[in-house]
Every structure is written in structure tokens, then in C-alpha cells.
Amino acid sequence: MTLAKKLFVKTYGCQMNVYDSARMADVLTPLGYAPADGPEDADMVILNTCHIREKAAEKVFSELGRLKRLQAAKAAQGSRMILAVAGCVAQAEGEEILRRAPFVDIVLGPQTYHRLPEMVAQAARAGGAVLDTEFPPEPKFDFLPDARAEGSSAFLSVQEGCDKFCTFCVVPYTRGAEYSRPAAAVLAEATRLAEQGVCELTLLGQNVNGWHGGEGWGLGRLIRAIARIDGIERIRYTTSHPRDMQDDLIAAHAELPELMPFLHLPVQSGSDRILSAMNRGHDREAYIRLAQRLKAAQPDLALSSDFIVGFPGETDADFADSLALVREVGFVQTYSFKYSPRPGTPAAAMERQVPEPVKEARLAELQTLLLEQTNVFNRSCIGREMRVLLDRTGRHAGQVLGRSPYMQPVHVKAAAHLIGQVVPIRITALHPNSLEGVPV
Ligand code: SF4
């Protein structure tokens, strides 16, 4: 009999990591691992790391310090906790992790999750630490089990890696070259998720709109095929690159009611000089024209974006261009950050790094403008009727929570049996972080 073991996965970063964490738990299920509530109850802990934000590696090392104490306490009671570090920090700093934290049993990069059962077996034999940060020739998706539905909304990874080499970003080094899963595999997984009750799919990829399936298959065609699957009512995709926004995908926004009118389309800066230094491969005018084409195709479309302020060499005039682009395009939800150098990236070695107080002042000014735009959009939703996917019970009796087509949280007084359905809701009020509505 296999004794039940407990697994705790702590996930940092983006939705791709959330998806990857679930897949790692899936490949360990046949080994007898069931979810643990926290690291204290776990026989194995995986930190699934992200290298995008500042001081990512240091945060991982301080978490490892806490886990080391737990691991030692378990060992004193005669039991063992296997400790694994996965994800982009593992890929970028694998050797360093094993040097500074020799109590870590497994370090694995994002492309080797399918080999995790072998690594666990190896670690359990106590033969020293296992390091696997290769980019193996076999795509991991061929070996990973399908995503399992855990509600009415699911992520589905269709693309991974990046060939764009933006000068500030580590992803091309940690995730490897762009890879698209075959259309047949994606459609089969989407169908199985729909059969398990999923009605909303979010297609994931570092450059999701760079997905291509050969023979005329681009993301627009893939989305059309997914929209024909019984039970799929809502489709989203993230994260897109402005350079890969094909005509057919823009047309899909006009044609498909299933394709949600909300698009995250990072621009990073509104200055041509900075866009060029970032190696983004497009200029400000191209982004503005693209936003106009998208809104012409789908007048309800709301855009979200990412901005970096204080990129090396950014002047006041460059920053003013970013503010002007925000005013011209209009965004409903935005992520903005101060530039911070990532070791090994070209931008980290650039001259004219912007002083920290200047970055802080620019970020505050940009965020004030972006917040104003978000508030204006949220206020404009009051009185509107929109289809909301109700997906869980709220904190108060009789309350159900859901998401609007624009990803806003909505709480509704409604019967719990409506959970899992897309329901027409009239928005009646605005709260600091959510909308309130009533079923129509
Ligand atoms: S497109 Fe640029 S920012 Fe996005 S993952 Fe690739 S290199 Fe990073």
C-alpha cells in the first residue's frame, strides 16, 4: 500500500506558474502525493519561482531559510521533507541555490517538470541533490497529464518561451525558445476541460499570440475552434505581444461573442527611443494604431497593459511620451513598475541608469493617471448589464462572487446553485476593489 504523502507548492509570479504548479502536483499524484494545507504538514515542498520582479532570488533564499528550519524539525522527529526549487529562479540560479542552500534536494527548470517523478525517486534514495535545468529535446507537454478542472474557469497553456529578447527581461534565458503546442493537443485538452464543467478558458503563453500550429493555424483560428466546443462560453488569452497581433486574431474579436472584450497588451513605454532601447520591435505609433484597430473590431474592448518607468536613459521627455500614450489609448487596468536590472540582461549593463528618487516620482505620477482611468471605467459600469461568471460563494450569507467580462470582481446576492454559470447581472454599485450587482 502506498502511504499518503503530502505536497505543498508555493507559487510566485504569473498565471503560467499557477498552471505549472498544478501540473507538477498532477505528475506527483501517482506517487501518492496529495495536497497539504501548508509547508508544516508537507512531506515535499516545491517553491515555483519567478524571476521577473526585483530581488526575486533573495526572496527565494529567505523562504528557503524558513523551510530549512521546518525540514530540520521534521528530521528530528524521524521524518523527511523533500525540498524542491522550480521555475525561473531555479533555471537562472540553479548552481547558486545548491551552493547557498545545500539542504535543497531538487532544483528543476521550467522545461523539465515532466521528469519530476524520477527526480523525487532519486532524491528519496538520498543520493545528494538533483539539478535538472536542461532544455530537453522532448517537449514537456507530451509527458504531462492534462489540466484538471477545479471549477468553471481554467488555464490552458498553449505556448511557452520567448524569442523577442527585450533587453530588460530574463524570460528568453529561463524559459527558452518559443514553442507552440500542437492544435490537436490543445483542442483535446480544451474538450476534456469542458466535459468537466469548465465554461471559461484562459489560453496561456509568454507570447500567446505568437502561437502557431502550421498550415494556416494562428491563434485566431485556434480560438475559433475552441469556441465551437460544447460548453465553452468564454475565452481569454494572455500575455500578448503587440508584434504578434495578427489580422485574423483581431477579426476574431469582432466575430466571436465567446472571446472576452478584455485584452492585456503590454507596451512598457510610450517613447520611441526607449521602445527601441528595450528592443520591443515596434514604435509608439504602431501600438496606438493597433489599439485603434482592436477597438474598431470590438468597440467594447477594454485594454490593460504593463509599463516600466525609469528604464536606463529615460528622460523627462521620454516619460512624458508614456503619459501621453496612456491618455491617448486609455487603459482600464495596468501594471506599472520601476525598472530594476536583472543580472545577465543587456539593460543591466546600460549606462545612464535612472536615479531611484526619479523612478519613484515617475511611478507615482503614472500610477495616479492610470488609477484615474481605472476609476472612470469602473464608474461607467454602474447601471450596465453584463454577463458575469459566478464562480464561488462570498464571505456573507447569500453572496456569490464572480468576474465580469473585464476581469472585475463582482459580488451579487444570488442563490448558490448559480455558481458555475454565466449570468446576466446589472451593476448597481462600485466598491474600492469590486463591483456589486443584481441578477437581471
Ligand atoms: S516579449 Fe519581452 S518582456 Fe515578454 S517574455 Fe519576451 S523578452 Fe520578456
Residues whose N, C-alpha, C, O or C-beta is under 5 A from the ligand:
A	BS01	SF4	C162 K164 F165 C166 C169 V171 P172 Q206
